[in-house]
Amino acid sequence: MTEKSFFWDKIAAKYDKQVSGYTAAYEKTIERSRKYCSENDLLLDFACGTGITTLHLAPRVKEVHAVDISRKMIGAAQEKTEKAGLKNVRFYHAGIFDNRFIPGTYDVITAFNVLLFIKNLPGVFARIHDLLKPGGMLLSATDCLGEKKTAVHVLQHMLGKAGLFPYTGLLTMDSLETAVSRYGFTVRETENLHGSPPNYFIAAVKNSAD
């Protein structure tokens, strides 16, 4: 986790400024996610980053477990929640496979702006499926760089494969939605929240038969 977290630790202090162009997308993500959260829910915020969405979803649920591999990202998120007076957020410097997270525990799992950086998507979707209660919700928003590949996106992908940059997938909206459906979820809502690249929001429920 140390090697993978180094990049995110390095950019944590300037992350919010770097993603300022996504402000409208973040606002839409929060707005669409709120309706899937209720006051008795336990929510796992996978890759919480600097807490941009954590800050707004925490008041809607009973408790949030905010998880990130970057200690500095977590520090920024924790500072925000403390300033906001939120008492229901617990932070974990960990990955989603950490054994402190118990299967069948969570009502909602959010995965915002992280799935494109995951090489083992089947394994992560299986883990999310396992952690959710029956009927639990997966909420994600993901850049789909494969929709219109640019030279920068392809270079980023190649550097990631070479281990010189965080792995970056060239997902499309169709391939992402298909993957969610394949691994035990029924898609309830989708929307592209950003122009270029597309930032694809998916709300999906864990299949009741699983």
The 8 nearest C-alpha neighbors of each residue, nearest first, counted from 0:
[[1, 3, 2, 4, 68, 94, 93, 5],
 [0, 2, 4, 3, 5, 68, 69, 6],
 [3, 1, 5, 4, 0, 6, 165, 162],
 [2, 4, 0, 1, 5, 6, 165, 68],
 [3, 5, 69, 1, 7, 2, 6, 68],
 [4, 6, 8, 2, 7, 3, 9, 1],
 [7, 5, 9, 8, 4, 10, 3, 165],
 [8, 6, 9, 4, 10, 5, 69, 11],
 [9, 7, 5, 71, 11, 69, 6, 10],
 [8, 10, 6, 7, 11, 5, 12, 71],
 [9, 11, 7, 13, 8, 12, 14, 6],
 [12, 10, 14, 72, 8, 13, 9, 7],
 [13, 11, 10, 14, 9, 75, 15, 71],
 [14, 12, 16, 11, 10, 15, 17, 9],
 [13, 15, 17, 11, 16, 10, 12, 18],
 [16, 14, 18, 17, 13, 19, 49, 12],
 [15, 17, 19, 14, 13, 18, 20, 12],
 [16, 18, 14, 15, 19, 13, 20, 10],
 [19, 17, 20, 15, 21, 16, 14, 22],
 [20, 18, 16, 21, 22, 17, 15, 14],
 [21, 19, 18, 22, 17, 23, 16, 24],
 [20, 22, 24, 19, 18, 23, 25, 193],
 [23, 21, 25, 19, 24, 20, 26, 18],
 [22, 24, 26, 25, 21, 27, 20, 192],
 [25, 23, 21, 27, 192, 26, 22, 193],
 [26, 24, 28, 22, 27, 23, 21, 29],
 [25, 27, 23, 29, 24, 28, 30, 22],
 [26, 28, 30, 24, 25, 29, 31, 23],
 [29, 27, 25, 31, 26, 30, 32, 24],
 [28, 30, 32, 26, 27, 31, 33, 25],
 [29, 31, 27, 28, 32, 33, 26, 34],
 [32, 30, 28, 29, 33, 27, 34, 35],
 [33, 31, 29, 34, 35, 30, 28, 138],
 [32, 34, 36, 35, 30, 31, 29, 56],
 [33, 35, 36, 32, 31, 30, 37, 59],
 [36, 34, 33, 32, 37, 136, 31, 107],
 [37, 35, 33, 34, 59, 60, 40, 32],
 [38, 36, 60, 40, 39, 59, 35, 34],
 [37, 39, 60, 61, 59, 40, 36, 58],
 [40, 38, 61, 37, 60, 41, 62, 36],
 [41, 39, 60, 61, 106, 37, 38, 42],
 [40, 42, 62, 105, 106, 61, 63, 60],
 [43, 41, 107, 63, 108, 105, 106, 40],
 [42, 44, 108, 64, 63, 45, 65, 109],
 [43, 45, 65, 109, 47, 66, 108, 64],
 [44, 46, 110, 66, 47, 109, 43, 65],
 [47, 45, 67, 66, 48, 44, 113, 110],
 [46, 48, 50, 44, 45, 65, 66, 67],
 [47, 49, 72, 50, 46, 73, 67, 76],
 [50, 48, 76, 72, 75, 51, 73, 47],
 [49, 51, 76, 53, 48, 47, 52, 54],
 [50, 52, 53, 49, 54, 48, 55, 76],
 [51, 53, 54, 55, 50, 56, 29, 25],
 [54, 52, 50, 56, 55, 51, 57, 47],
 [53, 55, 52, 50, 57, 56, 51, 80],
 [54, 56, 52, 53, 57, 58, 29, 51],
 [55, 57, 53, 59, 58, 54, 52, 33],
 [56, 58, 59, 60, 55, 53, 54, 63],
 [59, 57, 56, 60, 55, 85, 61, 54],
 [60, 58, 57, 56, 38, 37, 36, 33],
 [61, 59, 38, 40, 37, 57, 62, 58],
 [60, 62, 39, 38, 40, 41, 87, 63],
 [61, 63, 87, 41, 60, 88, 42, 64],
 [64, 62, 88, 42, 43, 65, 41, 57],
 [63, 65, 43, 89, 90, 88, 44, 42],
 [66, 64, 44, 90, 47, 63, 43, 89],
 [67, 65, 91, 45, 46, 47, 44, 93],
 [66, 68, 46, 69, 92, 93, 47, 94],
 [67, 69, 93, 92, 4, 94, 70, 0],
 [70, 68, 4, 72, 67, 71, 8, 7],
 [69, 71, 73, 72, 92, 74, 68, 8],
 [72, 70, 74, 8, 73, 69, 11, 75],
 [73, 71, 49, 48, 11, 75, 69, 74],
 [72, 74, 76, 70, 71, 75, 77, 49],
 [75, 73, 71, 77, 72, 76, 70, 78],
 [74, 76, 49, 78, 72, 73, 77, 71],
 [77, 75, 49, 50, 73, 79, 78, 74],
 [76, 78, 74, 80, 79, 75, 73, 81],
 [77, 79, 81, 75, 76, 80, 74, 82],
 [80, 78, 76, 82, 77, 81, 83, 75],
 [79, 81, 83, 77, 85, 82, 78, 54],
 [80, 82, 84, 78, 83, 79, 85, 77],
 [83, 81, 79, 84, 80, 78, 85, 77],
 [82, 84, 80, 81, 85, 79, 54, 78],
 [85, 83, 81, 82, 80, 86, 79, 87],
 [84, 86, 80, 83, 87, 81, 88, 57],
 [87, 85, 88, 84, 81, 80, 89, 62],
 [86, 88, 62, 85, 63, 89, 61, 57],
 [89, 87, 63, 86, 62, 64, 90, 65],
 [90, 88, 64, 65, 63, 87, 91, 62],
 [91, 89, 65, 64, 66, 88, 92, 73],
 [90, 92, 66, 93, 65, 67, 89, 64],
 [93, 91, 67, 68, 70, 66, 69, 90],
 [92, 94, 68, 91, 67, 66, 97, 95],
 [95, 93, 96, 68, 97, 67, 66, 92],
 [94, 96, 97, 93, 45, 66, 100, 126],
 [97, 95, 94, 98, 126, 100, 93, 123],
 [96, 98, 99, 95, 94, 100, 93, 101],
 [99, 97, 100, 96, 101, 95, 102, 94],
 [100, 98, 97, 101, 96, 95, 93, 91],
 [101, 99, 98, 97, 102, 130, 96, 95],
 [100, 102, 104, 99, 130, 103, 98, 105],
 [103, 101, 130, 129, 104, 131, 100, 132],
 [102, 104, 132, 130, 131, 105, 129, 101],
 [105, 103, 102, 132, 101, 131, 130, 106],
 [104, 106, 131, 41, 107, 132, 42, 130],
 [105, 107, 135, 41, 40, 132, 131, 42],
 [108, 106, 136, 42, 105, 135, 137, 43],
 [109, 107, 43, 137, 42, 44, 138, 136],
 [108, 110, 138, 44, 139, 45, 137, 111],
 [111, 109, 139, 45, 113, 138, 112, 46],
 [110, 112, 140, 139, 113, 109, 141, 46],
 [113, 111, 141, 140, 114, 110, 142, 115],
 [112, 114, 116, 111, 115, 110, 46, 141],
 [115, 113, 117, 116, 141, 112, 110, 120],
 [114, 116, 168, 117, 167, 113, 141, 142],
 [117, 115, 167, 166, 114, 113, 168, 118],
 [118, 116, 114, 115, 119, 120, 166, 113],
 [117, 119, 120, 166, 116, 168, 167, 115],
 [120, 118, 122, 121, 117, 123, 124, 116],
 [119, 121, 123, 122, 118, 117, 124, 114],
 [122, 120, 124, 123, 119, 125, 182, 178],
 [123, 121, 125, 120, 119, 124, 126, 127],
 [122, 124, 126, 120, 125, 121, 127, 119],
 [123, 125, 127, 121, 126, 122, 120, 128],
 [126, 124, 128, 122, 123, 127, 121, 129],
 [127, 125, 123, 129, 128, 124, 122, 130],
 [128, 126, 124, 130, 129, 125, 123, 131],
 [127, 129, 125, 126, 131, 130, 124, 205],
 [128, 130, 126, 102, 127, 131, 125, 103],
 [131, 129, 102, 103, 127, 128, 104, 105],
 [132, 130, 105, 103, 135, 128, 129, 104],
 [131, 133, 103, 135, 105, 104, 106, 134],
 [134, 132, 135, 207, 205, 131, 206, 209],
 [133, 135, 205, 207, 204, 132, 206, 136],
 [136, 134, 106, 132, 131, 205, 133, 107],
 [135, 137, 204, 107, 203, 205, 108, 138],
 [136, 138, 108, 203, 202, 109, 107, 204],
 [139, 137, 202, 109, 201, 110, 108, 136],
 [138, 140, 110, 111, 201, 200, 109, 141],
 [141, 139, 200, 111, 199, 112, 198, 201],
 [140, 142, 112, 198, 199, 143, 114, 139],
 [141, 143, 198, 197, 144, 196, 199, 115],
 [144, 142, 170, 171, 145, 197, 146, 172],
 [143, 145, 169, 146, 170, 142, 196, 148],
 [144, 146, 169, 170, 171, 148, 147, 143],
 [147, 145, 171, 144, 143, 148, 172, 170],
 [148, 146, 145, 144, 149, 196, 195, 143],
 [147, 149, 145, 144, 152, 146, 153, 150],
 [148, 150, 152, 151, 153, 147, 144, 154],
 [149, 151, 153, 152, 154, 148, 155, 156],
 [152, 150, 154, 149, 153, 155, 148, 156],
 [153, 151, 155, 149, 154, 150, 148, 156],
 [152, 154, 156, 150, 155, 151, 157, 149],
 [155, 153, 157, 151, 156, 152, 150, 158],
 [156, 154, 152, 158, 153, 157, 151, 159],
 [155, 157, 167, 153, 159, 154, 158, 152],
 [156, 158, 154, 160, 159, 155, 153, 161],
 [159, 157, 161, 163, 155, 164, 160, 156],
 [158, 160, 166, 164, 162, 165, 156, 161],
 [159, 161, 157, 158, 162, 166, 156, 163],
 [162, 160, 158, 159, 163, 157, 164, 166],
 [161, 163, 159, 160, 164, 158, 165, 166],
 [162, 164, 158, 161, 159, 165, 160, 166],
 [165, 163, 159, 158, 162, 166, 155, 161],
 [166, 164, 159, 167, 116, 162, 3, 163],
 [165, 167, 159, 116, 160, 164, 118, 156],
 [168, 166, 116, 156, 115, 159, 165, 155],
 [169, 167, 115, 170, 116, 156, 166, 118],
 [168, 170, 145, 144, 143, 167, 171, 156],
 [171, 169, 143, 145, 168, 144, 174, 175],
 [172, 170, 143, 145, 146, 174, 173, 175],
 [171, 173, 175, 174, 143, 176, 199, 170],
 [174, 172, 176, 171, 175, 177, 170, 178],
 [175, 173, 177, 171, 176, 172, 178, 170],
 [176, 174, 178, 172, 177, 173, 171, 179],
 [175, 177, 179, 173, 178, 174, 172, 180],
 [176, 178, 174, 180, 175, 179, 173, 181],
 [177, 179, 181, 175, 180, 176, 174, 182],
 [178, 180, 176, 177, 181, 182, 184, 175],
 [181, 179, 184, 177, 178, 182, 185, 183],
 [182, 180, 178, 179, 183, 177, 184, 176],
 [183, 181, 180, 179, 184, 124, 178, 125],
 [182, 184, 206, 181, 180, 205, 128, 185],
 [185, 183, 205, 180, 206, 204, 203, 179],
 [184, 186, 203, 204, 180, 206, 187, 205],
 [185, 187, 203, 188, 202, 184, 204, 180],
 [188, 186, 203, 202, 185, 204, 189, 201],
 [189, 187, 202, 201, 186, 190, 203, 200],
 [190, 188, 201, 200, 202, 199, 191, 187],
 [191, 189, 200, 199, 192, 201, 188, 198],
 [190, 192, 199, 198, 193, 197, 200, 189],
 [191, 193, 24, 198, 190, 199, 27, 200],
 [194, 192, 197, 198, 191, 24, 195, 196],
 [193, 195, 197, 196, 192, 198, 191, 24],
 [196, 194, 197, 193, 198, 147, 144, 142],
 [195, 197, 194, 144, 142, 198, 143, 193],
 [198, 196, 193, 195, 194, 143, 142, 199],
 [197, 199, 142, 193, 141, 192, 191, 140],
 [200, 198, 191, 141, 140, 190, 197, 192],
 [199, 201, 140, 190, 189, 139, 191, 198],
 [202, 200, 189, 139, 188, 138, 203, 140],
 [201, 203, 138, 188, 187, 137, 186, 189],
 [204, 202, 186, 137, 187, 185, 136, 184],
 [203, 205, 136, 185, 184, 135, 134, 206],
 [206, 204, 184, 134, 135, 183, 133, 136],
 [205, 207, 184, 208, 209, 183, 204, 185],
 [206, 208, 209, 133, 134, 205, 204, 184],
 [207, 209, 206, 133, 205, 183, 134, 184],
 [208, 207, 206, 183, 133, 205, 128, 184]]
